[in-house]
């Protein structure tokens, strides 16, 4: 038994020599995952929709790692193929895939437009399936890989005015289990991260509303909204050798939000 203990070391958490695709990592939470991976030693490939790539490029290169970009819409299957083939051309392999990109369109349920439903489901759920399915084929060839899906506190709860987002994030939990079950035999682990309420520029107006801010904060046993850095350790863990026997699970990073009424 002592030899089993001796085999473990902190290199299990290293991503040196690894290549990671992180969708939508040019901004928001995706940037936190990408920078965390770079700090752990990985090179990064970023599919993105908007033009703002300068900040994440600077942050990753400051860690001495490589980063490459491909711009397009994840609703387009030809773009999904280009993401995979582009990463293979750039780095020769795909070790890690993080399905981070997502949107939410708010609206009253009784009048919710079909086009908004379809757009959200296409990006938040369908693109996760299609990109994972395609990237997994490359991982299967070398019999190793990590797929990390990004859920939400709304993977376990529901809120008003965001029906497709809530539906898609619930489905991410099931999709994660499906991929874990199908790909485990190829030494590919699929898990999910479910961020809770994080203090970002996107939700500054919500946090400036005392009633809403206190409603959320009072449900968080940690007593505060999350920070971007709160996501980074779990992301590295799920991308690393340290999690090789963790498969099909969703880890909430929410300070305890989903444990309370």
Phi, psi and omega per residue, in radians:
X1 nan -0.602 -3.137
X2 -1.022 -0.614 -3.135
X3 -1.142 -0.553 3.076
X4 -1.149 -0.685 3.106
X5 -1.192 -0.683 -3.101
X6 -1.122 -0.448 -3.089
X7 -1.306 -0.304 -3.118
X8 -1.515 2.367 3.047
X9 -2.694 3.051 -3.051
X10 -1.206 -0.221 3.055
X11 -1.148 -0.302 3.079
X12 -1.041 -0.434 -3.113
X13 -1.662 -0.026 -3.117
X14 -1.380 2.554 3.040
X15 -2.003 0.385 -3.129
X16 -1.063 2.322 -3.138
X17 1.438 0.012 -3.116
X18 -1.641 2.719 3.060
X19 -2.121 2.287 -3.083
X20 -2.194 2.283 2.920
X21 -1.610 2.198 3.078
X22 -2.238 1.875 -3.085
X23 -1.253 2.451 3.102
X24 1.131 0.456 -3.058
X25 -1.454 0.088 3.084
X26 -1.363 -0.063 3.130
X27 -2.791 2.921 2.990
X28 1.019 -2.519 -3.054
X29 -1.135 -0.567 3.125
X30 -1.062 -0.595 3.098
X31 -1.111 -0.648 3.123
X32 -1.102 -0.747 3.118
X33 -1.111 -0.797 -3.087
X34 -1.118 -0.752 -3.140
X35 -1.186 -0.667 3.092
X36 -1.051 -0.780 3.128
X37 -1.112 -0.703 3.110
X38 -1.097 -0.727 3.109
X39 -1.099 -0.514 3.133
X40 -1.522 -0.043 3.015
X41 1.976 0.031 -3.062
X42 -1.556 2.691 2.930
X43 -1.631 2.637 -2.921
X44 -2.147 2.476 3.036
X45 -2.162 2.153 -2.974
X46 -2.089 1.880 2.911
X47 -1.345 2.288 -3.065
X48 -2.521 2.731 3.135
X49 -1.767 -0.816 -3.091
X50 -1.568 2.954 -2.972
X51 -1.481 -0.150 -2.965
X52 -1.405 1.431 -3.097
X53 -1.919 -0.124 -2.991
X54 -1.096 -0.754 -3.049
X55 -1.151 -0.861 -3.101
X56 -1.174 -0.583 3.085
X57 -1.064 -0.798 3.132
X58 -1.092 -0.774 -3.094
X59 -1.139 -0.729 -3.114
X60 -1.254 -0.749 3.137
X61 -1.170 -0.481 3.074
X62 -1.141 -0.392 3.087
X63 -1.533 0.040 -3.139
X64 1.370 0.334 -3.117
X65 -1.906 2.813 3.119
X66 -1.550 2.608 3.039
X67 -2.507 2.431 3.092
X68 -2.326 2.736 -3.018
X69 -2.260 2.669 2.971
X70 -2.522 2.160 -3.029
X71 -1.711 2.420 3.106
X72 2.948 -3.018 -3.057
X73 -1.943 2.124 -3.091
X74 -1.195 -0.111 3.033
X75 -1.360 -0.209 -3.093
X76 -1.668 2.024 -3.104
X77 -1.145 -0.497 3.084
X78 -1.177 -0.621 3.075
X79 -1.172 -0.719 3.100
X80 -1.018 -0.756 3.080
X81 -1.086 -0.691 -3.141
X82 -1.156 -0.590 3.098
X83 -1.068 -0.866 -3.100
X84 -1.176 -0.855 -3.123
X85 -1.142 -0.603 3.116
X86 -1.151 -0.723 3.111
X87 -1.172 -0.700 3.120
X88 -1.113 -0.687 3.124
X89 -1.189 -0.686 -3.085
X90 -1.284 -0.757 -2.999
X91 -2.115 -0.259 3.116
X92 1.469 0.006 -3.122
X93 -2.942 2.888 3.003
X94 -2.282 1.967 3.118
X95 -1.662 -0.604 -3.001
X96 -2.397 2.387 3.001
X97 -2.214 2.200 3.032
X98 -1.998 2.006 3.097
X99 -1.532 1.443 -3.048
X100 -1.703 -0.599 -3.009
X101 -1.008 2.409 3.125
X102 -2.955 2.842 3.108
X103 -2.417 2.880 2.994
X104 -2.462 2.290 3.068
X105 -2.016 2.025 -3.071
X106 -1.490 2.536 3.105
X107 -3.124 2.781 3.136
X108 -1.166 2.326 -3.030
X109 -1.026 -0.726 -3.052
X110 -1.231 -0.321 -3.130
X111 -2.147 0.348 -3.027
X112 -1.187 2.232 -3.066
X113 -1.283 2.460 -3.130
X114 -1.035 -0.683 -3.085
X115 -1.142 -0.573 3.100
X116 -1.236 -0.705 3.074
X117 -1.030 -0.864 -3.078
X118 -1.115 -0.707 3.141
X119 -1.107 -0.814 -3.127
X120 -1.119 -0.799 -3.131
X121 -1.123 -0.681 3.137
X122 -1.084 -0.724 -3.090
X123 -1.482 -0.794 -3.009
X124 -1.379 -0.357 -3.097
X125 -2.236 -1.006 -3.042
X126 -1.083 -0.733 3.136
X127 -1.117 -0.595 3.096
X128 -1.094 -0.770 3.126
X129 -1.120 -0.909 -3.022
X130 -1.154 -0.726 -3.141
X131 -1.214 -0.711 3.111
X132 -1.106 -0.774 -3.120
X133 -1.048 -0.717 -3.124
X134 -1.296 -0.782 -3.129
X135 -1.142 -0.604 -3.125
X136 -1.057 -0.558 3.135
X137 -1.105 -0.592 3.073
X138 -1.295 -0.675 3.109
X139 -1.131 -0.647 -3.112
X140 -1.090 -0.562 -3.124
X141 -1.097 -0.590 -3.133
X142 -1.832 0.058 3.078
X143 0.943 0.814 3.000
X144 -2.899 2.619 3.090
X145 2.920 2.837 3.102
X146 -2.312 2.211 3.022
X147 -2.008 2.194 3.135
X148 -2.111 2.007 3.083
X149 -1.646 2.658 -3.132
X150 -1.949 1.956 3.069
X151 -1.647 -2.407 -3.054
X152 -2.978 2.907 2.931
X153 -0.999 -0.473 3.118
X154 -1.410 0.144 2.912
X155 -1.331 -0.272 -3.053
X156 -2.207 -0.200 -3.123
X157 -2.281 -3.009 3.078
X158 -2.509 2.642 3.085
X159 -2.379 2.877 -3.118
X160 -1.390 2.707 2.963
X161 1.251 0.260 3.045
X162 -2.507 1.008 -3.030
X163 -1.050 -0.777 -3.108
X164 -1.244 -0.621 3.137
X165 -1.091 -0.828 3.137
X166 -1.093 -0.745 3.124
X167 -1.094 -0.816 -3.126
X168 -1.108 -0.725 -3.102
X169 -1.231 -0.538 2.970
X170 -1.120 -0.743 -3.111
X171 -1.148 -0.502 3.123
X172 -1.027 -0.636 3.121
X173 -1.087 -0.795 3.118
X174 -1.190 -0.724 3.128
X175 -1.073 -0.682 3.096
X176 -1.051 -0.730 3.119
X177 -1.189 -0.664 3.112
X178 -1.050 -0.868 -3.126
X179 -1.144 -0.663 3.101
X180 -1.053 -0.765 -3.112
X181 -1.185 -0.704 -3.066
X182 -1.362 -0.575 -2.977
X183 -1.857 -0.121 -3.102
X184 -0.996 -0.600 -3.125
X185 -1.162 -0.298 3.115
X186 -1.724 0.272 -3.110
X187 1.052 0.651 3.047
X188 -1.983 2.122 3.122
X189 -1.792 2.319 3.114
X190 -2.088 2.096 3.103
X191 -2.377 3.027 -3.126
X192 -2.322 2.649 2.997
X193 -1.928 2.353 3.103
X194 -2.087 1.564 3.121
X195 -1.144 2.552 3.029
X196 -1.614 -2.432 -3.136
X197 -1.538 1.974 3.139
X198 -1.928 2.470 -3.140
X199 -1.369 1.810 3.122
X200 -2.273 2.983 3.110
X201 -1.112 -0.537 -3.098
X202 -1.074 -0.634 -3.085
X203 -1.898 0.373 -3.130
X204 -1.008 -0.736 -3.121
X205 -1.097 -0.675 3.101
X206 -1.123 -0.725 -3.133
X207 -1.229 -0.402 3.103
X208 -1.360 -0.176 3.072
X209 -1.563 1.865 -3.048
X210 -0.971 -0.688 -3.094
X211 -1.125 -0.812 -3.134
X212 -1.214 -0.775 -3.112
X213 -1.024 -0.799 -3.118
X214 -1.222 -0.609 3.101
X215 -1.024 -0.767 -3.129
X216 -1.306 -0.837 -3.054
X217 -1.068 -0.630 -3.131
X218 -1.163 -0.332 3.096
X219 -1.586 -0.121 -3.088
X220 -1.725 1.957 -3.065
X221 -1.124 -0.418 3.083
X222 -1.243 -0.259 3.061
X223 1.367 0.238 3.129
X224 -2.711 2.778 2.989
X225 -1.300 2.708 -3.113
X226 -1.274 2.847 3.048
X227 -2.022 2.792 -3.124
X228 -0.956 -0.695 -3.113
X229 -1.118 -0.364 3.136
X230 -1.160 -0.352 -3.123
X231 -1.511 -0.403 -2.845
X232 -1.218 -0.704 -3.119
X233 -1.134 -0.757 3.136
X234 -1.137 -0.685 3.125
X235 -1.070 -0.804 3.133
X236 -1.108 -0.742 3.117
X237 -0.999 -0.846 -3.096
X238 -1.223 -0.359 3.117
X239 -1.559 -0.151 -2.957
X240 -1.873 2.995 3.092
X241 -1.049 -0.455 -3.098
X242 -1.041 -0.392 -3.107
X243 -1.877 0.394 -3.052
X244 -1.067 -0.366 3.132
X245 -1.910 0.313 3.058
X246 -1.888 2.104 -3.026
X247 -2.623 2.178 3.044
X248 1.578 0.224 -3.056
X249 -1.881 2.699 3.072
X250 -2.018 2.124 -3.108
X251 -1.791 2.080 3.106
X252 -1.409 2.265 3.045
X253 -2.048 1.389 -2.955
X254 -2.418 0.215 3.122
X255 1.159 0.181 -3.125
X256 1.802 0.108 -3.067
X257 -0.960 -0.838 -3.042
X258 -1.422 0.053 3.088
X259 -1.652 -0.075 -3.023
X260 -2.098 2.802 3.094
X261 -1.454 nan nan
